[in-house]
């Protein structure tokens, strides 16, 4: 039987011939036959991702050969080769589009192929509808089975209050109002407990109903706006604007003020308002131990970063409350971390048992991502990078592609801007430390890394050598 994947003497070296040389793979031989499962295990930097990239020809190996279905991958059309591969990630991502779009991912699938893929994935569908254009449209199955004559509770309102409200107001309006409050929670990073959420949603539902039926809300004595905290005022304005857009009503200033008072009663932003308020001891310990653990594993001067410590304190107070009050609701949205954060994420994830012991809850995926981003910001604060100006005479779309590629390959620099040779003549010298030039350039005051007429790989190697020879000897930033 012929292997479906095979490698022979596979060797790959990053930045070969430079001081930054790193051997990712060294004479790797393996094969996988149809129906087999092959696990690839290794520490960070062992070459796992490199192997996948070589299999799919994101770049070619320095030595050795990769075979797919008995053919050298270098003889394949890249598109045809990559269509042979699929991926199943540990953390699923659902795009904010239709089920059709999430399954097809831009491919022209027929309705039969679409349904077969849904069934293979054990995807339970509520209905299958045909749109006017003839295309199949699919809807998710409700989490709870529907009971005829009764609508499932779609919101976070107390059950008894919801039942009373539905006697007067439509379930659709209640759901819209609750969704607007949840939008505000995401926009301004807070989370209301059930009691406060129900109180605010009830007040807004009654007010919107009266306004839609032509009743004016009488103004009562209210304190002047300057007596309200800015965060609550901003949040109330956000909610009022979304209500006006959704229900086509005009909310008087008094109604905005009442929303603000509800938020003040909950004290949603207490952690930000009261700087002298002491965080619970378990949260302080959790923040300290997280910083110490990540610092011990990765370095990076995290332990001396007071901004990181107080940022984690504020975040943990809100986040722990959210996870305990409404577990699962935070997993609706997923943020894709850049590859440069992978090592930080792995280190943070190792501290999950510590988080559970001190925080009382196991961190969900969104929490691990949020903590990683806090450390990434701290890393940016404490890591000095050479600022580069990219000069290219290509069109703006190609310029952005060039910038993205170089920035991903050279995390030790920061490409602050792109300009054409014509724009370069008026560009201020103080905003960058050196120039990456995709075209011959004259009249430059700052050092120039001329990478014109080079391949992508040659450009990366040239810039790495340039940084070592020309920039690092000029002294640290």
Secondary structure, 3 states (H helix, E strand, C coil): CCCCEEEEEEEEEECCCCCCCEEEEEEEEEEECCCCCCCCCCCCCCCHHHHHHHHCCCCCCCEEEEEECCEEHHHCCHHHHHCCCCCCCCCCCCCCCCHHHHHHCCCCCCHHHHHHHHHHCCCCEEEEEECCCCCEEEEECCCCCCECCECCCCCCCCHHHHHHHCCCCCHHHHHHHHHHHHHHHHHHCCCCCHHHHHHHHHHHHHHHHHHHCCCCCCCCCCCCHHHCCHHHHHHHHHHHHHHHHHHCCCCCHHHHHHHHHHHHHHCCCHHHHCCCCCCCHHHHHHHHHHHHHHHHHHCCCHHHCHHHHHHHHHHHHHHHHHHHHCCCHHHHCCCCCCHHHHHHHHHHHHCHHHHHHHHCCCCCHHHHHHHHHHHHHHHHHHCCCEEEEEECCCCHHHHHHHHHHHHHHCCCEEEEEEECHHHHCCCCHHHCCEEEECCCCCCCCCEEEECCCCCHHHHHHHHHHHHHHHHHHHCCC
